[in-house]
Amino acid sequence: MCGIIGIVGAAPVAERLVESLRRLEYRGYDSAGLAGLVDGRIERRRAEGKLRNLEAVLAADPLVATVGIGHTRWATHGAPTTRNAHPHVAGRIAVVHNGIIENFAPLKAELIADGHRFESDTDTEVVAHLIDRELAKGLAPVTAFKTALDRLSGAYALVVLVAGEEGLIMGARRGSPLVVGEGEGEMYIGTDALALGPFTNRVVHLEDGDFVDIDHDGARIFDRDGEPVERPLRIVPIASALVEKGNYRHFMEKEIHDQPDACQHTLSAYIDPITSTVSSPGVDFAAIDRLQIVACGTACYAGMIGRYLFESLAGLPTDVEIASEFRYREPALGPGALCLAISQSGETADTLAALRWCKERGITTAALVNSHESTMAREVDVMFPTHAGPEIGVASTKAFTSQVAALTALAIAAARQRNRIGAGEEARLAGVLLEAPRLIADAILDDGWIAPIAQEIAKARDVLYLGRGAMYPLALEGALKLKEISYIHAEGYAAGELKHGPIALVDEATPIIVIAPSDALFEKTSSNMSEVIARGGRVVLITDAHGATHAPEGVSVVIAPHCDPLVAPLVFAVPIQVIAYQVAVLKGADVDQPRNLAKSVTVE
C-alpha cells in the first residue's frame, strides 16, 4: 500500500526520489517524506498530506544527498500527521516501511524499558530502534539488520539508511513486495518496477524472506536464514516508466478510455484470430472437477462474472469467495480442484495468503494478474496474464474489464476442452468476444446520456444498483465504484431480491440504477422497475436501444451498444464507470486518490 524508493546515487537524489514518489502516490497519499545522508549524518524532510506538500518543504529547505530513501504513506498505525510520516529515525537509523509489524506493542514496551524514547504512534518506529540497539552493541549494519528482522512478526517491506555508512542501503521483504534495480554506477530499491521506471529497466525481485544490502558496487541478497542467494535479473517493459495522464483530467478518465486497447491486448493472449480457437495456456479444464476463484474487491466481482461463464458455457462447478474469508473457514477442496486467484497487482495480501493455503495442500494454483513479475505470478503453477498496462487510478477500470475479457476467453476454452461446444461454436464465440473492444469503444464515445443523470445522482445520499444474471455482479461493481470515488452510499443487489428487503429503501430521494440489456431476463427486470416506480422511486435504466423502447414509463435511460450476452458485462461496465466518474467530478472529490483507499492492498 505505501510506496518506497531508495537510491544509492552518483549525483544528488532528492529530485529523483520525489519523481519516483510521484509515480507511487497511488499507493499512499496520507503523508510523504525523504531522508538522506549529508556528511555522514541523516537529514529528513516530511509533510502531511499529498506529495506537493513535501515538495514545498523541499523547496524551502533542500536536501542535498547522493544516498537517500523516500516514502508515501497509507496510514495503518497512527494518524496521517507529520510526526507519523516516514522515514522514522532512531539514533543512526532511518527506516521506511510498507506493511504492519504485528508484535510492535511488546517490542515497543521492551525498548522503552531499555531506555528508548519514541516520537511517533507508528509500528514502524520500533524497527528503527531495534536496529539501532543492535548497532550500539557493536554489530555490523547488515548483522544488526538481520538480528532485528528475526524479532519481527507481520508483513513488511523495509528500506533502511545508516548514518556513517555513506554508500549503503539495506532492504527486506516478508509479505510485501520489494525490488532491486541496477543502474550505471548506481543502485535502486523500491516497491515495484514502476517505482524504478525512471531510472532502470533491470530489476531483481526479492523473494519472501529475503534481505539485501546495496551500494555502488551492486547488491548482495540473503535468504531468511542469512545465506547468500542469487535471484534472477529481469528486464521489465519500458512502458512501466511512461505513465502519464496526457490530455485527460484524471488517470481514471484516461484508463476508462484505455479499455478497448487493454481488452484487445489481453484477448490476443488467448484467441488465435486466424484459426478462431481459444486457448488456456497451462491448464486442461477437462481434468478439473471444480474451479475455486479467490479475489478481493473489484477482482472478486470479475470472478463472479467468471462463475456465470464457466458454469453456463463449460458446465464446470465454480465457487467464488472473498480471499480474506477463504482460508479461515477450512474450505473443502480436493485434488481435482483448481484455485484461481484474480489480482491486478499480484500482491494482494489476502489473495496471496489464500493461494499459499491451497499450495500447502497440494491443490493446483493459477493467477490471473496484470503484473506478470509479481509474487503471485511467480509462485503459482499457472499464470494467466491480462495486458491492461499500468493502472494508476485507485478505482479499477481497465484492469476489471481485462480480467472479465480473460475469464470469458478461458470459459470458452474450458467449454471446448470439456466437449460442451464444438469447433463451430468455439469459432462463433471467439468472433463475438473479439468484437468486444470495438463495442467498448462505442460505449465510451456514446456517453452523452450520462451527464444529466450524473447531476441528479450527485445530489443523492443513497443509491441502489440492480441487475440479474451476470449483471448482478456488475451492479455490485457499480455500487463499489460510486462509493469509492464519490463517497455516496451505494449498494448492489440481485434484482430478484428487491422484494426481500431492499424495496423498503425505495423513495423519491434514492435513485435506483438498473443494469438490463435486452436479453432473456429483461422482462423480469422490467417488472422490478415498475414496482420501484409505483412506490415513487427514481429509476435509471442502463440498456441498449431495443431495451429502451420497452422500458416502463418514467425511467431515465442510458443507452449502451447492443451486444451479444457473452460480452454484455464488458460493454455495460463502461456506463457504470462513467456514472461514478462524472458524479465524483461534480462533487469535487479526488477521483484518482479517494480518501482512505490504496491501490494495492499488501497487508491483511
Residue pairs with C-beta under 8 A, 6 or more apart in sequence:
1 27
1 28
1 74
1 76
1 98
1 598
1 599
1 600
1 601
1 602
1 603
2 27
2 28
2 71
2 72
2 73
2 74
2 86
2 96
2 97
2 98
2 99
2 191
2 598
3 21
3 24
3 25
3 26
3 27
3 28
3 71
3 72
3 98
3 190
3 191
3 195
4 24
4 69
4 70
4 71
4 96
4 97
4 98
4 157
4 159
4 178
4 189
4 190
4 191
4 195
5 17
5 20
5 21
5 24
5 69
5 70
5 71
5 159
5 188
5 189
5 190
5 191
5 195
5 196
6 68
6 69
6 70
6 96
6 159
6 161
6 169
6 171
6 188
6 189
6 190
6 214
7 13
7 16
7 17
7 67
7 68
7 69
7 169
7 186
7 187
7 188
7 199
8 66
8 67
8 167
8 168
8 169
8 186
8 187
8 188
8 214
8 215
8 216
9 16
9 66
9 67
9 68
9 186
10 66
10 185
10 186
10 216
11 66
12 64
12 65
12 66
13 36
13 65
13 66
13 67
13 68
14 34
14 36
14 58
14 62
14 63
14 64
14 65
14 68
16 198
16 199
17 34
17 68
17 69
17 70
18 34
18 51
18 54
18 55
18 58
18 70
19 198
20 70
20 190
20 195
20 196
20 198
20 199
21 32
21 51
21 54
21 70
21 71
21 72
22 51
23 194
23 195
23 197
23 198
23 243
24 72
24 190
24 191
24 194
24 195
25 32
25 50
25 51
25 72
25 593
26 251
26 392
26 393
26 394
26 592
26 593
26 598
26 599
27 72
27 74
27 98
27 191
27 598
27 599
27 600
28 71
28 72
28 73
28 74
28 598
29 49
29 50
29 51
29 72
29 73
29 74
29 593
30 48
30 49
30 73
30 74
30 75
30 80
31 46
31 47
31 48
31 49
31 72
31 73
31 75
31 80
31 81
31 82
31 84
31 85
31 86
32 46
32 47
32 50
32 51
32 53
32 54
32 70
32 71
32 72
32 73
32 85
33 44
33 45
33 46
33 47
33 54
33 70
33 71
33 73
33 85
33 86
33 87
33 96
34 44
34 45
34 46
34 54
34 58
34 63
34 68
34 69
34 70
34 71
34 87
35 42
35 43
35 44
35 45
35 68
35 69
35 70
35 87
35 89
35 94
35 96
35 161
36 42
36 43
36 63
36 64
36 65
36 66
36 67
36 68
36 69
36 161
37 43
37 65
37 66
37 67
37 68
37 161
37 163
37 165
37 166
38 63
38 64
38 65
40 163
40 164
40 166
41 163
41 164
42 89
42 92
42 94
42 161
42 163
43 63
43 65
44 87
44 89
44 94
45 54
45 57
45 58
45 61
45 63
46 54
46 57
46 82
46 85
46 86
46 87
47 53
47 54
47 56
47 57
47 82
47 85
48 80
48 81
48 82
48 85
49 80
50 593
51 72
67 161
67 166
67 167
67 168
67 169
68 161
69 87
69 94
69 96
69 159
69 160
69 161
69 169
70 96
71 85
71 86
71 87
71 96
71 97
73 80
73 84
73 85
73 86
74 598
75 84
76 100
76 122
76 123
76 603
77 100
77 104
77 121
77 122
77 123
77 124
78 84
78 120
78 121
78 122
79 121
83 119
83 120
83 121
84 120
84 121
84 122
86 95
86 96
86 97
86 122
86 124
87 94
87 95
87 96
87 161
88 94
88 95
88 96
88 97
88 119
88 120
88 122
88 124
88 125
88 127
88 128
89 95
89 128
90 116
90 125
90 128
90 129
90 131
90 132
91 128
91 129
91 132
91 135
91 136
91 163
92 132
92 135
92 162
92 163
92 164
93 128
93 129
93 131
93 132
93 135
93 160
93 161
93 162
93 163
94 128
94 160
94 161
94 163
95 124
95 127
95 128
95 131
95 158
95 159
95 160
95 161
96 124
96 158
96 159
97 123
97 124
97 127
97 156
97 157
97 158
98 156
98 157
98 176
98 191
98 602
99 154
99 155
99 156
99 157
99 174
99 175
99 176
99 602
99 603
100 123
100 154
100 155
100 156
100 603
100 604
101 107
101 123
101 124
101 126
101 127
101 152
101 153
101 154
101 156
102 153
102 154
103 151
103 152
103 153
103 154
104 123
104 126
104 154
107 126
107 130
107 151
107 152
108 118
108 126
111 118
111 126
111 129
111 130
111 133
112 118
114 133
116 129
116 133
118 125
118 129
119 125
123 154
127 148
127 152
127 156
127 158
127 160
128 160
130 148
130 151
130 152
131 144
131 145
131 148
131 160
134 143
134 144
134 145
134 147
134 148
135 141
135 144
135 162
137 144
139 147
141 162
141 165
141 168
141 170
141 213
142 170
142 213
145 160
145 170
145 172
145 211
145 213
146 211
146 222
146 226
149 158
149 172
149 174
149 211
152 174
154 174
154 175
155 174
155 175
155 176
155 349
155 602
155 603
155 604
156 172
156 173
156 174
156 175
156 176
157 171
157 172
157 173
157 176
157 177
157 178
157 191
157 602
158 170
158 171
158 172
158 173
159 169
159 170
159 171
159 178
159 189
160 169
160 170
160 171
161 168
161 169
162 168
162 170
167 215
167 216
168 213
168 214
168 215
169 187
169 189
169 213
169 214
169 215
170 211
170 212
170 213
170 214
171 178
171 180
171 189
171 206
171 211
171 212
171 213
171 214
172 178
172 206
172 210
172 211
172 212
173 206
173 207
173 208
173 209
173 210
173 211
174 208
174 209
174 224
175 208
175 349
175 352
175 602
175 603
176 347
176 349
176 602
176 603
177 191
177 192
177 205
177 206
177 347
177 374
177 375
177 602
178 189
178 190
178 191
178 206
178 210
179 189
179 190
179 191
179 192
179 193
179 195
179 196
179 203
179 204
179 205
179 206
180 187
180 188
180 189
180 203
180 204
180 206
180 212
180 214
180 219
180 221
181 187
181 188
181 189
181 190
181 193
181 196
181 199
181 200
181 202
181 203
181 204
182 188
182 200
182 202
182 203
182 204
182 218
182 219
182 233
183 199
183 200
183 202
185 216
186 199
186 216
187 214
187 215
187 216
187 218
187 219
188 196
188 199
188 200
188 214
189 212
189 214
190 196
192 347
192 371
193 201
193 203
193 236
193 240
193 373
194 240
194 241
194 243
194 390
196 203
197 236
197 238
197 240
197 241
197 242
197 243
198 241
201 235
201 236
201 237
201 238
201 240
201 241
202 233
202 234
202 235
202 236
203 233
203 234
203 236
203 373
204 219
204 221
204 231
204 232
204 233
204 234
205 231
205 234
205 373
205 375
205 378
206 212
206 221
206 231
207 223
207 229
207 231
208 224
208 375
209 223
209 224
210 221
210 222
210 223
210 224
210 229
210 231
211 221
211 222
212 219
212 220
212 221
212 222
213 219
213 220
214 220
220 228
221 228
221 229
221 230
221 231
222 228
222 229
223 229
234 373
236 373
239 389
239 390
240 390
243 390
243 392
245 251
245 254
246 254
248 254
248 257
249 585
249 591
250 393
250 581
250 585
250 591
250 592
251 391
251 392
251 393
251 592
252 393
252 395
252 397
252 485
252 581
252 591
252 592
253 581
253 591
255 391
255 392
255 393
255 397
255 398
256 397
256 398
256 444
256 574
256 577
256 578
256 581
257 444
258 388
258 389
258 397
258 398
259 397
259 398
259 401
259 402
259 437
259 440
259 444
259 574
260 437
260 438
260 440
260 441
260 444
261 437
262 386
262 387
262 388
262 389
262 398
262 399
262 401
262 402
263 398
263 401
263 402
263 405
263 436
263 437
263 440
263 570
264 437
265 387
265 388
265 389
266 385
266 386
266 387
266 388
266 402
266 405
266 406
267 405
267 406
267 409
267 433
267 434
267 436
267 437
268 387
269 281
269 385
269 387
269 406
270 278
270 279
270 280
270 281
270 406
270 409
270 410
270 413
271 277
271 278
271 279
271 409
271 430
271 433
271 434
272 278
272 279
273 430
273 434
276 426
276 427
276 430
276 431
277 416
277 423
277 426
277 427
277 430
278 409
278 412
278 413
278 416
278 426
278 429
278 430
278 433
279 413
280 384
280 410
280 413
280 414
280 417
281 382
281 384
282 366
282 381
282 382
282 383
282 384
283 338
283 366
283 382
284 417
285 291
285 314
285 316
285 338
285 410
285 413
285 414
285 417
285 418
286 417
286 418
286 419
287 336
288 316
288 336
288 337
288 338
288 414
289 317
289 334
289 336
289 337
290 316
290 317
290 318
290 319
290 333
290 334
290 336
290 337
290 338
291 310
291 316
291 317
291 318
291 319
291 337
291 338
291 340
292 318
292 319
292 321
292 331
292 333
292 337
292 338
292 339
292 340
292 358
293 300
293 303
293 306
293 307
293 318
293 319
293 320
293 321
293 340
293 341
293 342
294 303
294 320
294 321
294 322
294 323
294 326
294 339
294 340
294 341
294 342
294 351
294 354
294 355
295 302
295 303
295 320
295 322
295 323
295 341
295 342
295 343
295 348
295 351
296 322
296 323
296 324
296 343
296 348
296 350
296 351
296 601
297 396
297 480
297 601
298 396
298 399
298 400
298 477
298 480
299 342
299 343
299 344
299 348
299 351
299 396
299 399
299 400
299 403
300 320
300 322
300 323
300 342
301 400
301 473
301 474
301 476
301 477
301 480
302 342
302 400
302 403
302 404
302 407
302 473
303 320
303 340
303 342
303 407
304 320
304 472
304 473
304 476
305 404
305 407
305 470
305 473
305 474
305 569
306 318
306 320
306 342
306 404
306 407
306 408
306 410
306 411
307 318
307 319
307 320
308 469
308 470
308 473
309 407
309 408
309 411
309 470
309 566
310 316
310 318
310 407
310 410
310 411
310 414
311 317
311 318
313 411
313 412
313 414
313 415
313 420
313 421
313 429
314 411
314 414
314 415
314 417
314 418
314 420
315 415
315 418
315 420
316 414
316 418
321 331
322 350
323 341
323 348
323 350
323 351
323 353
323 354
324 350
324 604
326 354
326 357
327 353
327 354
327 357
333 339
333 358
333 361
333 363
335 362
335 363
337 363
337 364
338 363
338 364
338 365
338 366
339 354
339 355
339 358
339 363
339 364
339 365
339 366
340 365
340 366
340 367
340 368
340 384
341 351
341 352
341 354
341 355
341 365
341 366
341 367
341 368
341 369
341 376
341 380
342 351
342 367
342 368
342 369
342 403
342 407
343 351
343 352
343 367
343 368
343 369
343 370
343 374
343 376
344 369
344 370
344 371
344 386
344 388
344 391
344 396
344 399
344 403
344 600
345 369
345 370
345 371
345 374
345 599
345 600
345 602
346 367
346 369
346 370
346 371
346 372
346 374
346 375
346 376
346 377
347 371
347 374
347 375
347 376
347 600
347 602
348 376
348 600
348 601
348 602
349 601
349 602
349 603
349 604
350 601
350 604
351 376
352 375
352 376
352 379
353 604
355 365
355 367
355 376
355 379
355 380
356 379
358 365
359 365
359 379
364 381
364 382
365 379
365 380
365 381
365 382
366 380
366 381
366 382
366 383
366 384
367 376
367 377
367 379
367 380
367 382
367 383
367 384
368 384
368 385
368 386
368 403
368 406
368 407
369 376
369 377
369 383
369 384
369 385
369 386
370 385
370 386
370 387
370 388
370 389
370 391
370 399
370 402
371 377
372 383
372 385
376 383
377 383
384 406
384 410
385 406
386 399
386 402
386 403
386 405
386 406
387 402
388 398
388 399
388 402
389 398
391 397
391 398
391 399
391 599
392 592
392 599
393 591
393 592
394 484
394 485
394 592
394 593
394 594
394 597
394 598
394 599
395 481
395 484
395 485
395 580
395 591
395 594
397 573
397 577
400 477
400 573
401 440
401 570
401 573
404 569
404 570
404 573
405 433
405 436
405 570
408 433
408 566
408 567
408 570
409 433
412 421
412 426
412 429
412 430
412 433
415 421
415 425
415 426
415 429
416 422
416 423
416 426
421 429
429 566
432 564
432 566
432 567
433 566
433 567
435 563
435 564
435 567
436 563
436 567
436 570
436 571
439 561
439 563
439 567
439 570
439 571
440 570
440 571
440 573
440 574
442 561
443 560
443 561
443 571
443 572
443 574
443 575
444 574
444 578
446 559
446 560
446 561
447 574
447 575
447 578
449 557
449 558
449 559
449 575
450 558
450 575
450 578
450 579
450 582
451 582
452 556
453 540
453 556
453 558
453 579
454 579
454 582
454 583
454 586
455 586
456 511
456 538
456 556
457 463
457 482
457 488
457 511
457 513
457 540
457 579
457 583
458 486
458 488
458 583
458 586
458 587
460 488
460 509
460 510
460 511
461 488
461 489
461 509
461 510
462 488
462 489
462 490
462 491
462 505
462 509
462 510
463 479
463 482
463 488
463 489
463 490
463 491
463 510
463 511
463 512
463 513
464 479
464 490
464 491
464 492
464 493
464 502
464 505
464 506
464 510
464 511
464 512
464 513
465 475
465 476
465 478
465 479
465 490
465 491
465 492
465 493
465 512
465 513
465 514
465 515
465 576
466 475
466 492
466 493
466 494
466 495
466 498
466 512
466 513
466 514
466 515
466 525
466 528
467 473
467 474
467 475
467 492
467 494
467 495
467 514
467 515
467 516
467 525
468 494
468 495
468 496
468 516
468 521
468 524
468 525
469 519
469 521
470 565
470 568
470 569
471 515
471 516
471 517
471 521
471 568
471 569
471 572
472 492
472 493
472 494
472 495
473 569
474 515
474 569
474 572
474 573
474 576
475 492
475 493
475 494
475 495
475 513
475 515
476 492
477 492
477 573
477 576
478 490
478 492
478 513
478 515
478 576
478 579
478 580
479 490
479 491
479 492
480 490
480 492
481 576
481 577
481 579
481 580
482 488
482 490
482 579
482 580
482 583
483 489
483 490
484 580
484 594
484 597
485 580
485 581
485 584
485 589
485 591
485 594
486 580
486 583
486 584
486 587
486 589
487 587
487 589
487 594
487 595
488 583
488 587
491 502
493 502
495 514
495 516
495 524
495 525
495 528
496 524
496 528
498 528
498 531
498 532
499 531
503 531
503 532
503 535
506 512
506 532
506 535
506 536
506 537
507 535
507 536
507 537
508 536
508 537
508 538
510 537
510 538
511 538
511 539
511 540
512 529
512 532
512 537
512 538
512 539
512 540
513 540
513 542
513 576
513 579
514 525
514 528
514 529
514 539
514 540
514 541
514 542
514 555
515 542
515 572
515 576
516 522
516 525
516 526
516 529
516 541
516 542
516 543
516 547
517 543
517 544
517 547
517 560
517 562
517 563
517 565
517 568
517 572
518 543
518 544
518 546
518 547
518 550
518 562
519 565
519 568
520 565
522 543
522 547
522 550
526 550
526 551
526 552
529 539
529 541
529 551
529 552
529 555
530 552
532 539
533 539
533 552
533 553
533 554
533 555
538 556
539 552
539 554
539 555
539 556
540 555
540 556
540 557
540 558
541 547
541 548
541 551
541 555
541 556
541 557
541 558
542 558
542 560
542 572
542 575
542 576
543 551
543 557
543 558
543 559
543 560
544 559
544 560
544 561
544 562
544 563
545 559
545 562
546 562
548 557
548 559
551 557
558 575
558 579
560 571
560 572
560 574
560 575
561 571
563 571
581 591
584 591
584 594
585 591
